Amino acid sequence: MSAAAPAQPLRLPAVDRVLSAPAFRALAVDYGTRLTTDTLRGVMDALRPAVVAGQATAEQIEPAALAAQVRAQLDARFAPRLKAVFNLTGTVLHTNLGRALLPDAAVQAVVQALTTPANLEFDLATGGRGDRDDLVNDLLRELTGAEAATVVNNNAAAVLLTLNALAARKEVIVSRGELVEIGGAFRIPDIMARAGAKLVEVGTTNRTHAKDYAEAITERTALVMKVHCSNYAVTGFTKSVGEAEVAQIAHARGVPLVVDLGSGTLVDLSQWGLPHEATVRETIAAGADLVTFSGDKLLGGPQAGLIVGRKDLIAKIKKNPLKRALRVGKLTLAALEPVLRLYLRPEQLPEQLTTLRLFTRPQADMRAQADALTAPLQAAVGTGYTVHADAVFSQIGSGALPVETLPSYGLAIRPVNVKRAGRALGHLEAALRALPRPVIGHIANDTLWLDLRCLEARDVPAFTAQLPLLAEALAQE
Ligand SMILES: *Cc1c(COP(=O)(O)O)cnc(C)c1O
């Protein structure tokens, strides 16, 4: 280096010359010429100030180094935005993480529907036009005891459509204790207004009596509606009127009863040790003329809104123009049909219906997993944190059975430095979220909890495979 001639000032190479380097020819094959060229220009523009200021090195502007940067940027751009994550939040039906996971039978049906023409609206018996609802109509009738059924995009759509078809410019009676807001801006009074129906509130927040309903019914009344208190519980000095009694009151005046059951299950969950939740069949049997419920909550199927009940009312709903706007696509129906069929053989449900399998996982399973994962996770998070296996409680989620919990087991990660616990937990949470398959836990009591209920045995290798990356990320703090 001594007595060298003064270094030539560095200059960025010409774009065309860089593009002819082998590394860039490979990039152009993977990502196309235009994107590769544009991205290279961006990388060189970003380097230019350092080059001009004499702060760049010769290596930095070599084609191989430029290609590595361009590839990293293009890889990131082409990575899917919708990523698989590990749901270790302890909430099984997590709305923000996509709610129900579907069983294999549904996955295969969706793949087929995606890649093959199908009789979505084609009557194979006559060769004429069919009705997409017919694909699941018989199944839903059999499973609920209802006369007819129709399917729309989600339960919010089911409620909107039902109200618009049956109660536009008329009155709908609802108890004040049931004017719910479901996360993501579904509020009964707002949906009612959008549907063009007039809400008539009866009773009080904590108490509604039979006579409140009876006195509110007039010739302007289109429906009496009951709404499941999905995500809250009214306790203490309370009174509500059951479906059967409200149905009697409504029917005596010739008015139908519509029940928004929210989650809506098709089987009695208490047979597997879970809390009892009113089934759709029970609600129909109690006298509801229509019941609406979600496909992707307790039912364990795809996002959908199901409306079952009286044939004449379903027919009216199906004639409403909104039905066309809110209808489901073939992927939804492809997934829904096999899920519903699982319910014909309830004995196999806890194994085959993914959501029920997760709800009924024995605590000992999660405990064994927690014990096995404690040491590897401790190694990954390093000496700044302690990791312990601990008992936790999972929730069903999506507003189903909000006060009930399921005994589970998980990993509790606590910062050693308690004074800076908040910061350390924030770092840890961010590092977990930044993994190729993000890990989502939850923070409570200065601890980051990873509930293992939704980490099934087949997911464990993918989970542990990422631990070295977590260690690297945390070591850089
Ligand atoms: C969840 C829920 C809805 C909304 O259902 P989506 O399928 O999410 O549209 C409506 N009403 C009740 C009572 C609910 O619990």
The ligand as a Tripos MOL2 file, in Angstrom:
@<TRIPOS>MOLECULE
LIG
   15    15     1     0     0
SMALL
NO_CHARGES

@<TRIPOS>ATOM
      1 C1        -69.6690  -13.0460   14.9140 C.3       1 LIG1
      2 C2        -71.0350  -12.5130   14.9280 C.ar      1 LIG1
      3 C3        -71.5530  -11.8160   13.8360 C.ar      1 LIG1
      4 C4        -70.7130  -11.5290   12.6250 C.3       1 LIG1
      5 O1        -70.4190  -12.7130   11.9640 O.3       1 LIG1
      6 P1        -69.3190  -12.7340   10.8060 P.3       1 LIG1
      7 O2        -69.3980  -14.1120   10.2700 O.co2     1 LIG1
      8 O3        -68.0310  -12.3930   11.4460 O.co2     1 LIG1
      9 O4        -69.7350  -11.7050    9.8060 O.co2     1 LIG1
     10 C5        -72.8280  -11.3510   13.8990 C.ar      1 LIG1
     11 N1        -73.5910  -11.5580   14.9820 N.ar      1 LIG1
     12 C6        -73.1430  -12.2230   16.0610 C.ar      1 LIG1
     13 C7        -74.0420  -12.4040   17.2330 C.3       1 LIG1
     14 C8        -71.8420  -12.7310   16.0620 C.ar      1 LIG1
     15 O5        -71.3850  -13.3970   17.1250 O.3       1 LIG1
@<TRIPOS>BOND
     1     1     2 1
     2     2     3 ar
     3     2    14 ar
     4     3     4 1
     5     3    10 ar
     6     4     5 1
     7     5     6 1
     8     6     7 2
     9     6     8 1
    10     6     9 1
    11    10    11 ar
    12    11    12 ar
    13    12    13 1
    14    12    14 ar
    15    14    15 1
@<TRIPOS>SUBSTRUCTURE
     1 LIG1         1 GROUP 0 **** ****
